[in-house]
Amino acid sequence: MKSKYLIIAVLATLLTPGAGAVEMSKYVYPANRAERPASFTYAADGESYYLLSEDRRRIEHFDTRSGELIDTLFNIARTREAVIPVIEGFTLSADASKVLVWRDAQNIYRRSFTAQYYVYDVHSRIMTPLSRKYERQRTPIFSPDSRMVAFVADNNIHIAKLDYKSEVSVTTDGKENEIISGAPDWVYEEEFTTTCSMTWAPDNLTLCYLRYDQSETPLYPMMRYGENMCPEVWTYRYPVAGAANSRVSLHSYDVETRKIKDLPLPDNRIEYIPRIEYGPDAQTLVAVALNRDQSICQIYKINPKSTVAKELYNEESATWINPETYESLVVEPERIVVTSWRDGNTRLYFYNYNGVEVGSPATGDGDITAYYGTDDKGNIYYQAAAPTPLNRVVRCLDRKGKVSDLSPIDGDASATFAPGMKYAVMCYSNPTQVPTYTLVNATGKNLRVILDNAEYAAATRGLVAAREFFSMTTGDGTSLNGYVIKPANFRAGTKYPTIMYQYSGPESQEVRSRWQLDWMDAFAAEGYVVICVDGRGTGGRGRAFCDIVHKRLGLYETRDQLEAARYASRLPYVDASRIAIYGWSYGGYEALMAATAEGNPYKAAVAIAPVTDWRFYDSIYAERYLQTPGQNDDGYNTSAPIHRINNLSCPLLMMYGTSDDNVHPANTLQFVAEMQRLGKVCDMFVFPDMNHSINGGNARSVVFVKMLDWLNKNL
């Protein structure tokens, strides 16, 4: 039987009317998600923007303040030469004279994809394929003068010279699973959230790029079954903890001479180069470097002509460098902006291109969670976890040091600013208000509604259960934040089965004052109490609360989840004999850690796509928190639930997708094998050809329908 039919059959069986199960599909992705407006592609002055039309046949030009249509930049019915039915996305050149459009995007990993790209000339209306040699390309980027496009195909970098309708190859040694230039390998993309490893010089004469030599990184085979359930092997490079990473090197390419230079960085401890970006001129390439432990972060200014590198910033930590330090690095004309938690809370630090600190604005005690930019008056715009860690507020810090809130403070707000910081699209929600999107000015004044999600609000009315936020104190005096969802038709004096939900991963945060519609609401409708508590290691509460888990993952997280379960057991409406714990990914890992802890109070546990031993997981993530197995063997042993199975005394359900390239199925299979060796059993549910997110068709609904059905039988 084909897998998709099996999933539909299971779903239909479990959702039979009268069986007591809710219609799960409306509670889970994608039906549970509020609509989001398309991201604006702004003109250089921020006074107008471009959007792809709903029928994906036009790129329309709008006035930012009024939202009125100005003109149509691109119309698929009026292009000359190339003809395509629709486009899936677009990128504008700096002067808006040319447009890159694409179709037929095919995913590579979580964020990356290849597609068929075309270049459209706005003046002539001529549209031509980006490349005549390669049918599919990835990560194309315009040169600043709009006359060239660098792209990656067949693991090599190529440049399309648009004026001459010619194409040159920058690199020629690319080979699948061996060498790739200009685009990251799997682990860089997954853990450093990057898809492009090239950058143009402002004078258009140099292209700098990273080269990844994967030849010593372990190969990992994955099975794909397809519609006919005929297995095929797909293989890629995946460095587990302690294994060899790609050897990454930095290079420059001279467009005129076609010569490549090596750009060596001066510290031999460098293992990773997660970011490169040009500064204000062709002599200023900014590169971020990390050592393997990710405890040292160096930011360099490099002259690609002379190859001289000067250090602009150096941060060392006894634990790990917060990824925000390099992932959120902002390169501005006069300075770089670093977001760091080096002083306890996450703050902003400004450095000029001589490496001199030129500002560390006092923005309050809470963590800064996003830097949006600075206007020409010196006003700084940012997002903060304030006034409590549960909230996100958009703020402005003026030159006199006065902080103004541009969004409501009781809820969850984020913003996307236009160039010049004169306008922003503000998104706001709270536990009872669906996300709304408004255009605001620099003071936060609403100018117009972009999307109010009124239809979504009407369609979901009555589905979202109230979240009651609380704080609890552990036995060692640590305060933890949580929320509780009570069952529908709650009756005082009745004790209910309870699910402890958590994610628990370092720097994550589940307990937030925001809109959520998810499986938790469906389970509350079915008569369950749902409780979520963020334990130590999670984010929004400063460095000390987070990095206590260093070299001992699972220790404090598990202590805190056990304390949370005991707290729950004392609530008058919780049946202490029927408490379950659930989680996905890191949450699945922590569900196993808690369920295999001595003296745990759980009646049942559900783990989806869990890590069962960090030796099985990727190098960048595992070593950031645990170092390598050679450095911290005891830490890996004590953090692995696979070594604690003897303590498991409650029923366990495990689920995973067979095409999970992130947390490999081997994690679950080895855990089950060890259970069998010890004479223990668990229930397991498998999703053929599904990835880590188990999305597609009805699969996500089946995950939670299966979990509900299983918990109904085991709690």
Buried (B, 14 or more C-beta within 10 A) or exposed (E): EEBBEEBBEBBEEBBEEEEEBBEBBBBBBEBBEBEEEBEBBBBEEBBBBBBBBEEBBBBBBBEBBEEEEBEEBBEBEEBEEBEBEEBBBBBBBEEBBBBBBBBBBEEBBBEBBBBBBBBBBBEEEEBBBBBEEBEBBBBBBBBBBBBBBBBBBBBBBBBBBBEEEEBBBBBEEBEEBBBBBBBBBBBBBBBBEBBBBBBBBBBBBBBBBBBBBBEEBEEBEBEEBEEEEEEEEEEBBBBBBBBBBBBBBBBBBBBEEEEBBEBBBEBEEBBBBBBBBBBEEBBBBBBBBBBBBBBBBBBBBBBBBEEEBEBBBEBEBEBBBBBBBBBBBBBEEEBBBBBBBBEEBBBBBBBEBEBEEEBBBEBBEBBBBBBBBBBEEEBBBBBBBBBBBBBBBBBBBEEEEEBEBBBBBEBBBBBBBBEBBBBBBBBBBBBEBBBBBBBBBBEBEEBEEBBBBEEBBEEBEEBBBEBEBBEBEBEEEBEBBBBBBBBBEBEEEEBBBBBBBBBBBBBBBBBBBBBBBBBBBBBBBBBBBBBBBBBBBBBBBBBEBBBBBBBBBBBBBBBBBBBBBBBBBEBEBBBBEBBBBBBBBBBBBBBBBBBBBEEBBBBBBBBBBBBBBBBBBBBBBBBBBBBBBEBBEEBBBBBBBBBBBEEBBBBBBBBBBBBBBBBBBBBBBBBBEBBEEEEBEBBBBEBBBBBBBBBBBBBBBBBBBBBBBBBBEBB
